[in-house]
Amino acid sequence: MGVDFRPYLIKVLSAVRRNWFAVIPESAKFGRRGKVIIQFAISREGDVPKLVIAVPSGADALDRAAVAGISASNPFPPLPAKYRGDQVRLQLSFFYNMSRN
């Protein structure tokens, strides 16, 4: 739609990262490995109406921390004014003690 989402996504990722780092479980700090993929939408107003764990890590604590990173960031800033869609859908991967390959 011809909208540069880069500045908006930098704000979103910064908020999620800050909130996720605040709740990373002790097990991850001691080397627990895992990867969680979360899919979610951000509405025009910045709310998160739906969030889904697309790929769980197999460890509830790691999954909860990834969800909390997004939930604690809600609401996000409103979508860019030039964007005409009702929402934007995102997928974020959370890596615990793993490379991003």
Phi and psi in degrees as GROMACS dihedral restraints (atoms count N, CA, C in turn):
[ dihedral_restraints ]
;  ai    aj    ak    al  type     phi  dphi    fc
    3     4     5     6     1    74.2    20    10
    4     5     6     7     1    24.7    20    10
    6     7     8     9     1  -111.4    20    10
    7     8     9    10     1   131.7    20    10
    9    10    11    12     1   -82.5    20    10
   10    11    12    13     1   105.4    20    10
   12    13    14    15     1   -86.5    20    10
   13    14    15    16     1    -4.4    20    10
   15    16    17    18     1   -53.8    20    10
   16    17    18    19     1   -51.5    20    10
   18    19    20    21     1   -61.7    20    10
   19    20    21    22     1   -37.4    20    10
   21    22    23    24     1   -66.2    20    10
   22    23    24    25     1   -46.4    20    10
   24    25    26    27     1   -65.7    20    10
   25    26    27    28     1   -32.5    20    10
   27    28    29    30     1   -61.5    20    10
   28    29    30    31     1   -41.9    20    10
   30    31    32    33     1   -64.8    20    10
   31    32    33    34     1   -43.9    20    10
   33    34    35    36     1   -61.4    20    10
   34    35    36    37     1   -50.8    20    10
   36    37    38    39     1   -63.9    20    10
   37    38    39    40     1   -37.3    20    10
   39    40    41    42     1   -63.3    20    10
   40    41    42    43     1   -44.8    20    10
   42    43    44    45     1   -65.0    20    10
   43    44    45    46     1   -45.7    20    10
   45    46    47    48     1   -63.7    20    10
   46    47    48    49     1   -45.1    20    10
   48    49    50    51     1   -60.5    20    10
   49    50    51    52     1   -46.1    20    10
   51    52    53    54     1   -60.2    20    10
   52    53    54    55     1   -46.9    20    10
   54    55    56    57     1   -71.1    20    10
   55    56    57    58     1   -34.2    20    10
   57    58    59    60     1   -67.6    20    10
   58    59    60    61     1   -46.3    20    10
   60    61    62    63     1   -59.1    20    10
   61    62    63    64     1   -30.8    20    10
   63    64    65    66     1   -70.3    20    10
   64    65    66    67     1   -20.8    20    10
   66    67    68    69     1  -121.9    20    10
   67    68    69    70     1    12.2    20    10
   69    70    71    72     1   -58.1    20    10
   70    71    72    73     1   127.7    20    10
   72    73    74    75     1   -68.8    20    10
   73    74    75    76     1   156.8    20    10
   75    76    77    78     1   -55.9    20    10
   76    77    78    79     1   -37.3    20    10
   78    79    80    81     1   -59.4    20    10
   79    80    81    82     1   -35.8    20    10
   81    82    83    84     1   -72.3    20    10
   82    83    84    85     1   -36.0    20    10
   84    85    86    87     1   -65.6    20    10
   85    86    87    88     1   -24.7    20    10
   87    88    89    90     1   -98.8    20    10
   88    89    90    91     1    15.7    20    10
   90    91    92    93     1   107.2    20    10
   91    92    93    94     1    -2.4    20    10
   93    94    95    96     1   -57.3    20    10
   94    95    96    97     1   133.3    20    10
   96    97    98    99     1  -104.5    20    10
   97    98    99   100     1   149.9    20    10
   99   100   101   102     1   174.6    20    10
  100   101   102   103     1   164.6    20    10
  102   103   104   105     1  -139.5    20    10
  103   104   105   106     1   131.3    20    10
  105   106   107   108     1  -123.1    20    10
  106   107   108   109     1   134.0    20    10
  108   109   110   111     1  -115.3    20    10
  109   110   111   112     1   123.7    20    10
  111   112   113   114     1  -113.9    20    10
  112   113   114   115     1   133.2    20    10
  114   115   116   117     1  -112.3    20    10
  115   116   117   118     1   135.4    20    10
  117   118   119   120     1  -155.3    20    10
  118   119   120   121     1   164.7    20    10
  120   121   122   123     1  -117.7    20    10
  121   122   123   124     1   150.1    20    10
  123   124   125   126     1  -118.0    20    10
  124   125   126   127     1   123.5    20    10
  126   127   128   129     1   -75.6    20    10
  127   128   129   130     1   169.0    20    10
  129   130   131   132     1   -51.6    20    10
  130   131   132   133     1   -38.0    20    10
  132   133   134   135     1   -81.2    20    10
  133   134   135   136     1    -9.9    20    10
  135   136   137   138     1   103.9    20    10
  136   137   138   139     1    -1.3    20    10
  138   139   140   141     1   -77.3    20    10
  139   140   141   142     1   157.4    20    10
  141   142   143   144     1  -107.5    20    10
  142   143   144   145     1    97.7    20    10
  144   145   146   147     1   -75.4    20    10
  145   146   147   148     1   -23.5    20    10
  147   148   149   150     1  -151.3    20    10
  148   149   150   151     1   140.4    20    10
  150   151   152   153     1  -141.5    20    10
  151   152   153   154     1   132.8    20    10
  153   154   155   156     1  -132.7    20    10
  154   155   156   157     1   136.2    20    10
  156   157   158   159     1   -81.9    20    10
  157   158   159   160     1   104.3    20    10
  159   160   161   162     1   -75.6    20    10
  160   161   162   163     1   -39.9    20    10
  162   163   164   165     1  -136.2    20    10
  163   164   165   166     1   105.3    20    10
  165   166   167   168     1   -74.4    20    10
  166   167   168   169     1   158.6    20    10
  168   169   170   171     1   -82.8    20    10
  169   170   171   172     1   -21.7    20    10
  171   172   173   174     1    96.1    20    10
  172   173   174   175     1    -4.4    20    10
  174   175   176   177     1  -126.3    20    10
  175   176   177   178     1   114.5    20    10
  177   178   179   180     1   -54.6    20    10
  178   179   180   181     1   -40.0    20    10
  180   181   182   183     1   -62.3    20    10
  181   182   183   184     1   -39.2    20    10
  183   184   185   186     1   -69.1    20    10
  184   185   186   187     1   -41.9    20    10
  186   187   188   189     1   -62.4    20    10
  187   188   189   190     1   -45.6    20    10
  189   190   191   192     1   -61.5    20    10
  190   191   192   193     1   -39.6    20    10
  192   193   194   195     1   -64.9    20    10
  193   194   195   196     1   -40.7    20    10
  195   196   197   198     1   -64.0    20    10
  196   197   198   199     1   -45.1    20    10
  198   199   200   201     1   -61.0    20    10
  199   200   201   202     1   -43.1    20    10
  201   202   203   204     1   -63.7    20    10
  202   203   204   205     1   -34.0    20    10
  204   205   206   207     1   -59.5    20    10
  205   206   207   208     1   -37.2    20    10
  207   208   209   210     1   -82.1    20    10
  208   209   210   211     1   -46.5    20    10
  210   211   212   213     1   -59.4    20    10
  211   212   213   214     1   -41.0    20    10
  213   214   215   216     1   -70.1    20    10
  214   215   216   217     1   -17.0    20    10
  216   217   218   219     1   -89.9    20    10
  217   218   219   220     1    -9.5    20    10
  219   220   221   222     1   -81.0    20    10
  220   221   222   223     1   126.4    20    10
  222   223   224   225     1   -87.1    20    10
  223   224   225   226     1   151.9    20    10
  225   226   227   228     1   -85.9    20    10
  226   227   228   229     1   172.3    20    10
  228   229   230   231     1   -61.9    20    10
  229   230   231   232     1   154.6    20    10
  231   232   233   234     1   -57.8    20    10
  232   233   234   235     1   152.6    20    10
  234   235   236   237     1   -61.7    20    10
  235   236   237   238     1   155.4    20    10
  237   238   239   240     1   -54.9    20    10
  238   239   240   241     1   138.8    20    10
  240   241   242   243     1   -59.1    20    10
  241   242   243   244     1   -33.3    20    10
  243   244   245   246     1   -72.6    20    10
  244   245   246   247     1   -17.9    20    10
  246   247   248   249     1   -78.2    20    10
  247   248   249   250     1   127.0    20    10
  249   250   251   252     1   -96.4    20    10
  250   251   252   253     1    -6.8    20    10
  252   253   254   255     1   -72.9    20    10
  253   254   255   256     1   162.3    20    10
  255   256   257   258     1   -80.0    20    10
  256   257   258   259     1   -24.7    20    10
  258   259   260   261     1  -158.2    20    10
  259   260   261   262     1   168.2    20    10
  261   262   263   264     1  -126.2    20    10
  262   263   264   265     1   138.6    20    10
  264   265   266   267     1  -106.1    20    10
  265   266   267   268     1   134.1    20    10
  267   268   269   270     1  -128.3    20    10
  268   269   270   271     1   156.6    20    10
  270   271   272   273     1  -132.3    20    10
  271   272   273   274     1   124.9    20    10
  273   274   275   276     1  -119.1    20    10
  274   275   276   277     1   141.7    20    10
  276   277   278   279     1  -108.4    20    10
  277   278   279   280     1   133.1    20    10
  279   280   281   282     1  -113.5    20    10
  280   281   282   283     1   118.5    20    10
  282   283   284   285     1  -106.9    20    10
  283   284   285   286     1   129.3    20    10
  285   286   287   288     1  -113.2    20    10
  286   287   288   289     1   109.5    20    10
  288   289   290   291     1    55.8    20    10
  289   290   291   292     1    38.0    20    10
  291   292   293   294     1  -136.1    20    10
  292   293   294   295     1   155.3    20    10
  294   295   296   297     1   -77.4    20    10
  295   296   297   298     1   163.1    20    10
  297   298   299   300     1   -94.2    20    10
  298   299   300   301     1    25.7    20    10
